[in-house]
Structure formats: C-alpha cells, structure tokens
Amino acid sequence: MASSTESFLRRLYSEAVSAVSPSSLLRGLVTASDKSVIVNGVSYSTEKVRLVGFGKAVLPIAAELERILTPERISRGVLSVPVGSKVRFGNLLADDTR
C-alpha cells in the first residue's frame, strides 16, 4: 500500500503534468469566430492562419491549435520537430525530413 507521502507526490506530479498540457495552456487563450482568431484577448481579422513552430512540444501544441481553430482554418504550417518525429495531426504532417 502506498504511503500518504507517495500518494501525495503521485497526485502532485499528475496535476503538474496536466497543468502544462497544450489543452490546459491554450484553453481560453486562443479562440476563433467566423472571421477572426482571438489570442490572449486580442482579435485578429482573418479566416485562415499559418502555423509556425519548433521544438519538442510543437506537435501537441499544433494539434491543440488545430482542434481549436479547425483544420479548414489552417492554410499552411511549418513545424520543426526533433529527429525521429513523424506524426500526422489532421492536415498537419510533422516529419524530420533531412
């Protein structure tokens, strides 16, 4: 049986990981309406967006943005991912092509 300290540490770890998940970080920060995208309260009049990102966290962040904005709204994107990454998210393809 796990001690109360171990249970606490497991719960703390789980909550910390959840707090920095892309969905948690972007929830409420990025929204979209028919003709605009709202980022941190600032509205940008646009029907299409382009995603540009890099780093090991870019794939889940791009996937969450795609979920929020919908694939139809994303016209293009460039994601620089670590070597060995090859994942498709809707219209996004992440590939470590050299």
Secondary structure, 3 states (H helix, E strand, C coil): CCCHHHHHHHHHHHHHHHHCCHHHHHCCCEEECCCEEEECCEEEECCCEEEEEECCCHHHHHHHHHHHHCHHHEEEEEEECCCCCEEEECCEEEECCC
